[in-house]
């Protein structure tokens, strides 16, 4: 049973970064808005209303398809995907069928240092449905409501070929999708808010040359959920095959509380949706000049940037991976290098202290008060031994909250730095005299005692001395006394 072939394909939906919906002028900033406050006759599907395509939807979708290396089809055709659900006001969804935006692309990602590639079957655009509300219905506690604020919001759907062979690969591939849409700025990629959603098709087969029965898994709203849901499904299907039972082709939902997948319905095929061209949206062509203009504006993509950081700046895969996880953070790193060309030093401080402060403040680097110039000025002060690393961490924290530069913070606090060994000698002698047992332990060969004495000196100097200088002076005094 360990030789079973696992086959996984992903269907990734990302909300495109537009201010207006796909076919009307209603806003897309529905977070925190009252139910049904961002609606109009078009997104409610009222009789007589006519949709008009938002041009930015097409531009963003083309940008995404080109970044994935897709072949762009010469014309755009919208179809009606017919199915009934309470949050679908028109009884159909405007989507695309046999003429998507792009086909035959690929996405690359790295797993445990190995580069992998997944083929992209298609990229198309479609409108989102509304949302059912089952809780908080004060006037009707036993009933559900429907909020159409999300109805008509533009989505790009990316459908991969079944090239993924494990839940780990699926998680890493999805993480690369999120990095990609954020780098392109076509979507904010927030899974928590539903801006990035993923369904997965998974099958297990005893025969390496065949695919098993396909099961679709939905309702996965985090990278961890994707990994857990697919891992559960692998084990569930393994047990069924071991017991000689058939696997049903169906749609299953991931239960985040019970950590199981639950059968939802039989899997629909394309014919079940009765696709046909939307008569209200005429087909139109995409001109080569527009494609060329979008192509020229594509940024360096995350995996390529990661590999360049490793080669050009001699960073480890882990270091480069943290930096390129956000385009804004990678941009900040390279802007810092223009001020201080010490990649390892800058990287170490960004991946530890900068990210720690950003997390505490709940901000990204572009929302913070700190600039590359102010940040590298602080690092130069450490290099020149004007302040210690300990003090610098404290100064950086205030720089983030106040917007002041390093020298302003130091002046405000009245911080000084012990920069000569002579200044330090009296403090070291005092520590030696007050800790005779630790001195004896060190002279007896216990290195921990020496580290203790260093800590005592640093405490008395309130971190205003270089640890290296403290060690040197302490070693000289102990050697002279010994």
C-alpha positions in Angstrom: 0.0 0.0 0.0 3.0 2.3 0.4 3.5 2.2 -3.4 0.2 4.0 -4.2 0.4 6.8 -6.6 -0.9 10.1 -5.2 -2.2 12.6 -7.8 -3.2 16.2 -6.8 -4.4 19.1 -8.8 -5.3 22.6 -7.5 -8.0 25.1 -8.4 -6.9 28.4 -6.9 -9.2 31.4 -6.8 -7.8 34.8 -6.1 -9.8 38.0 -5.7 -8.4 40.6 -8.2 -7.4 44.0 -6.8 -10.0 46.2 -8.3 -12.0 49.0 -6.7 -15.1 48.1 -8.6 -16.8 44.8 -9.2 -16.5 42.8 -12.4 -19.5 44.1 -14.3 -20.8 47.1 -12.3 -19.5 50.1 -10.3 -20.2 48.7 -6.8 -17.2 48.8 -4.5 -15.2 45.7 -3.6 -14.2 46.7 0.0 -16.8 44.6 1.7 -14.8 43.8 4.9 -16.7 45.4 7.8 -19.5 46.7 5.7 -23.2 46.1 6.5 -24.9 43.2 4.6 -26.1 44.1 1.1 -24.7 47.6 1.3 -22.5 47.2 -1.8 -25.1 46.1 -4.3 -27.0 47.3 -7.4 -29.4 45.8 -10.0 -26.4 44.3 -12.0 -24.7 42.4 -9.2 -28.2 41.4 -7.8 -29.1 40.0 -11.3 -32.4 42.1 -11.5 -34.3 41.9 -14.8 -33.3 44.4 -17.4 -29.9 45.1 -15.9 -26.9 44.8 -18.3 -23.3 44.0 -17.3 -20.3 46.0 -18.6 -16.8 44.4 -18.2 -14.4 46.3 -15.9 -11.2 46.7 -18.1 -8.9 46.4 -15.1 -10.2 42.8 -14.5 -9.0 41.8 -17.9 -5.6 43.6 -17.5 -4.9 41.9 -14.1 -5.9 38.5 -15.4 -3.6 38.9 -18.5 -0.8 39.9 -16.2 -1.2 36.8 -14.1 -1.5 34.5 -17.1 1.6 36.0 -18.8 3.6 35.6 -15.5 2.6 31.9 -15.5 3.9 31.6 -19.0 0.5 30.9 -20.5 -0.4 31.1 -24.1 -3.0 33.9 -24.4 -6.0 33.0 -26.5 -6.9 35.5 -29.2 -10.5 36.2 -28.0 -12.3 36.6 -24.7 -15.7 34.8 -24.4 -17.8 34.7 -21.3 -20.2 31.8 -20.4 -23.0 31.3 -18.1 -22.3 28.5 -15.6 -25.8 27.4 -14.4 -26.5 26.0 -11.0 -28.8 26.9 -8.1 -27.6 28.1 -4.8 -29.2 30.6 -2.4 -26.2 33.1 -2.6 -26.2 33.1 -6.5 -28.8 35.8 -7.3 -29.0 35.1 -11.1 -29.2 31.4 -10.9 -25.9 31.3 -12.9 -22.4 32.5 -12.6 -20.6 34.5 -15.3 -17.4 32.5 -16.0 -15.4 31.2 -19.0 -15.5 27.7 -20.5 -13.8 26.8 -23.8 -12.1 30.2 -24.2 -10.2 31.0 -21.0 -7.7 33.9 -20.8 -4.6 31.7 -21.0 -3.6 28.0 -21.3 -0.6 25.8 -21.0 1.5 27.6 -18.5 3.6 26.5 -15.5 4.6 27.6 -12.0 7.9 26.7 -10.3 8.5 26.3 -6.6 11.2 24.9 -4.3 10.7 22.0 -1.8 13.6 21.0 0.4 16.1 22.7 -1.9 14.7 20.9 -5.0 13.0 22.9 -7.8 9.7 21.6 -8.9 7.3 22.6 -11.7 3.6 22.2 -12.0 1.8 22.7 -15.3 -1.0 25.2 -15.5 -4.0 24.0 -17.5 -5.9 27.3 -17.7 -6.4 30.8 -16.2 -9.8 32.3 -16.5 -11.9 35.0 -14.8 -15.3 34.7 -13.2 -17.6 36.6 -10.8 -17.9 35.6 -7.1 -21.1 34.6 -5.5 -22.6 36.1 -2.3 -22.3 34.7 1.2 -24.7 32.9 3.5 -24.9 34.1 7.1 -25.9 31.5 9.6 -25.0 33.3 12.8 -25.9 36.7 14.3 -29.4 36.9 12.9 -30.9 38.7 15.8 -34.4 39.1 14.4 -34.5 35.6 13.0 -32.2 33.4 15.1 -33.5 30.2 13.6 -32.9 31.3 10.0 -30.0 32.1 7.7 -29.5 35.3 5.7 -27.7 36.1 2.5 -25.2 38.9 2.0 -24.7 39.9 -1.7 -21.8 42.4 -1.0 -19.3 39.8 -2.5 -21.6 39.0 -5.4 -19.9 40.1 -8.7 -16.4 40.6 -7.2 -13.9 39.6 -9.9 -11.9 36.3 -9.4 -9.1 34.8 -11.4 -9.1 31.0 -11.3 -5.9 29.1 -11.9 -6.3 25.4 -12.7 -3.2 23.2 -12.5 -2.6 19.8 -14.2 -2.5 16.9 -11.7 1.3 17.1 -11.3 1.5 17.3 -7.5 2.5 14.2 -5.7 2.0 14.9 -1.9 0.2 17.2 0.5 3.6 18.9 1.2 4.0 19.8 -2.5 0.5 21.1 -2.6 1.1 23.4 0.3 4.4 24.7 -1.1 2.8 25.2 -4.5 -0.1 27.2 -3.1 2.4 29.3 -1.1 4.2 30.1 -4.3 0.8 31.1 -5.9 0.3 33.6 -3.1 3.8 35.0 -3.4 3.2 35.4 -7.2 -0.1 37.3 -7.0 1.3 39.5 -4.3 4.5 40.3 -6.4 2.3 41.1 -9.4 0.0 43.1 -7.1 -3.0 41.5 -8.8 -4.4 40.3 -5.4 -3.6 40.8 -1.7 -3.6 37.0 -1.4 -5.1 37.0 2.1 -6.6 33.5 2.8 -8.0 34.6 6.1 -10.3 37.1 4.3 -11.1 34.8 1.4 -9.0 36.8 -1.1 -7.2 33.5 -1.9 -9.1 30.3 -1.9 -8.1 26.8 -2.9 -9.9 23.6 -3.9 -8.0 20.4 -4.5 -8.6 17.3 -6.6 -6.9 14.2 -5.2 -6.8 10.5 -6.3 -4.9 7.4 -5.2 -4.0 4.6 -7.6 -2.3 1.2 -7.3 -1.2 1.4 -10.9 1.6 4.1 -11.4 0.4 4.5 -15.0 -3.2 5.4 -14.1 -5.0 7.9 -12.0 -7.5 6.8 -9.4 -11.0 8.1 -8.8 -11.0 11.9 -8.4 -12.2 13.4 -5.1 -12.6 17.2 -4.8 -11.8 18.8 -1.4 -13.2 22.2 -0.5 -13.3 24.7 2.4 -9.6 24.9 3.0 -8.8 28.4 4.2 -5.2 28.3 5.2 -2.0 26.5 4.1 -2.2 24.3 7.1 -5.7 23.4 6.2 -4.6 22.4 2.7 -1.9 20.2 4.1 -4.1 18.6 6.8 -7.1 18.0 4.6 -5.1 16.4 1.8 -3.1 14.3 4.4 -6.4 13.1 5.9 -7.7 12.3 2.4 -4.6 10.3 1.5 -5.0 8.1 4.6 -8.8 7.8 4.1 -8.4 6.6 0.5 -5.6 4.3 1.5 -7.8 2.5 4.0 -10.6 2.1 1.4 -8.3 0.6 -1.2 -6.7 -1.7 1.4 -10.2 -2.9 2.4 -11.1 -3.5 -1.3 -13.8 -0.8 -1.3 -14.6 1.7 -4.1 -13.7 5.3 -3.8 -16.7 7.5 -4.8 -16.2 10.5 -7.1 -17.5 13.2 -5.0 -17.0 16.7 -3.4 -15.9 16.7 0.2 -15.5 19.5 2.7 -12.8 19.9 5.2 -14.0 20.2 8.8 -11.5 22.4 10.6 -12.7 21.5 14.0 -12.9 17.7 13.7 -9.9 17.6 11.2 -11.8 15.3 8.8 -13.2 15.6 5.3 -17.0 15.2 5.0 -18.9 14.1 2.0 -20.9 17.0 0.5 -22.3 15.9 -2.9 -21.6 13.9 -6.0 -18.9 15.5 -8.2 -20.4 17.7 -11.0 -19.0 17.5 -14.5 -18.9 20.3 -17.0 -22.1 19.2 -18.7 -24.0 19.5 -15.3 -23.5 23.2 -15.4 -25.0 23.6 -18.9 -22.4 26.2 -20.1 -23.4 28.5 -22.9 -22.1 31.9 -24.2 -23.5 34.9 -22.3 -25.7 36.8 -24.7 -25.2 40.1 -22.7 -21.4 40.0 -23.1 -20.2 39.8 -26.6 -16.8 38.2 -27.5 -13.9 40.5 -28.2 -10.3 40.2 -29.2 -7.0 40.9 -27.3 -4.6 43.0 -29.3 -0.8 42.2 -29.4 0.1 45.7 -28.4 -1.7 45.4 -25.1 0.0 42.1 -24.4 3.4 43.6 -25.2 2.8 46.5 -22.8 1.8 44.1 -19.9 4.7 41.8 -20.6 7.2 44.6 -20.4 5.9 45.6 -16.9 6.1 42.2 -15.3 8.4 42.3 -12.2 11.1 39.7 -11.3 9.1 36.7 -9.9 9.7 35.3 -6.4 11.5 32.1 -7.2 13.9 33.9 -9.6 14.5 36.6 -7.1 15.2 34.0 -4.3 17.8 32.2 -6.5 19.4 35.6 -7.4 19.7 36.5 -3.7 21.4 33.2 -3.0 23.8 33.6 -5.9 24.5 37.4 -5.8 24.4 38.0 -2.0 25.6 34.5 -0.8 22.5 34.1 1.3 21.2 30.7 2.4 18.0 29.3 0.9 16.2 29.9 4.3 17.5 33.6 4.5 16.6 34.3 0.8 13.2 32.6 1.3 12.2 34.9 4.2 13.3 38.0 2.3 11.4 37.2 -0.9 8.3 36.0 0.9 7.1 39.6 0.5 8.0 41.8 -2.4 8.0 44.9 -0.1 10.5 43.2 2.2 12.7 42.1 -0.6 12.6 45.7 -2.1 13.5 47.1 1.4 16.5 44.7 1.6 17.9 45.8 -1.7 17.3 49.5 -1.0 19.3 49.0 2.2 22.2 47.5 0.3 22.4 50.7 -1.7 23.2 52.4 1.6 25.3 49.7 3.2 26.6 46.9 1.0 26.8 44.2 3.6 24.1 41.6 2.6 24.6 39.2 5.5 24.5 41.9 8.2 21.4 43.6 6.6 19.7 40.3 6.1 20.3 39.1 9.7 18.8 42.3 11.2 15.8 42.3 8.8 14.9 38.7 9.3 15.1 39.0 13.1 14.7 42.4 14.6 12.8 44.1 11.7 10.3 41.3 11.3 9.9 41.1 15.1 9.0 44.7 15.4 6.7 44.6 12.4 4.8 41.6 13.9 4.4 43.4 17.2 3.0 46.5 15.4 0.8 44.4 13.1 2.3 46.2 10.1 4.1 45.4 6.9 7.4 47.2 6.0 5.7 49.8 3.8 3.4 50.8 6.6 6.2 51.3 9.1 8.0 54.6 10.0 11.5 53.2 9.3 13.3 53.9 6.0 16.3 52.0 4.5 18.5 55.1 5.1 17.6 55.3 8.8 17.9 51.6 9.3 21.4 51.4 7.7 22.5 54.4 9.7 21.8 52.3 12.8 23.8 49.4 11.5 26.8 51.7 10.7 26.7 52.9 14.3 27.1 49.3 15.5 30.0 48.7 13.0 31.8 51.9 14.3 31.2 50.7 17.9 29.3 53.8 18.7 26.6 51.6 20.3 26.3 48.0 21.1 24.0 45.5 19.4 21.9 45.3 22.6 21.3 49.0 22.7 20.7 49.0 18.9 17.8 46.6 19.3 16.2 48.9 21.9 16.9 51.9 19.7 15.4 50.2 16.6 12.2 49.4 18.6 11.7 53.1 19.3 12.5 54.0 15.8 9.6 51.8 14.6 7.1 53.4 17.1 8.3 57.0 17.0 9.5 57.6 13.4 12.7 59.2 14.8 16.1 58.2 13.4 18.8 56.4 15.5 20.7 59.5 16.6 17.5 61.3 17.7 16.5 58.3 19.8 20.0 58.1 21.4 20.0 61.8 22.1 16.6 61.7 23.6 17.6 58.8 25.9 21.0 60.2 26.8 22.7 57.0 25.8 26.5 56.9 25.7 28.8 54.1 24.7 31.9 52.9 26.4 34.4 52.8 23.6 37.8 52.4 25.3 39.2 49.6 27.4 40.4 52.1 30.1 36.8 53.2 30.8 35.9 49.5 31.3 38.7 48.4 33.6 37.2 49.8 36.8 33.9 48.1 36.2 35.6 44.8 35.4 37.8 45.0 38.5 34.7 45.7 40.6 32.9 42.6 39.2 35.9 40.4 39.8 36.1 41.5 43.5 32.4 41.0 44.1 32.3 37.5 42.6 35.2 35.5 44.1 33.5 32.1 43.7 32.9 32.6 39.9 36.5 33.8 39.5 37.7 30.7 41.3 35.4 28.5 39.1 36.8 30.0 35.9 40.4 29.6 37.1 39.4 26.0 37.8 38.4 25.5 34.2 34.7 26.3 34.1 33.9 28.3 31.0 30.3 29.0 32.2 31.8 31.1 35.1 33.5 33.3 32.6 30.2 33.9 30.7 28.6 34.7 34.0 31.2 37.4 34.7 30.7 38.8 31.2 27.0 39.1 31.9 27.7 40.9 35.2 29.9 43.5 33.5 27.3 44.0 30.7 24.6 44.5 33.4 26.7 47.2 35.2 27.4 49.0 31.9 23.7 48.7 31.0 24.7 47.2 27.7 26.7 50.3 26.8 29.9 48.3 26.1 30.9 46.0 23.3 30.7 42.3 24.5 34.0 41.6 22.7 35.7 44.4 24.5 34.2 43.2 27.8 35.6 39.7 27.2 39.1 41.1 26.3 39.4 43.3 29.4 38.0 40.6 31.7 40.4 38.0 30.2 43.4 40.3 30.8 42.4 41.1 34.4 41.7 37.4 35.2 45.0 36.4 33.6 46.9 39.1 35.5 45.3 38.0 38.8 45.8 34.3 38.1 
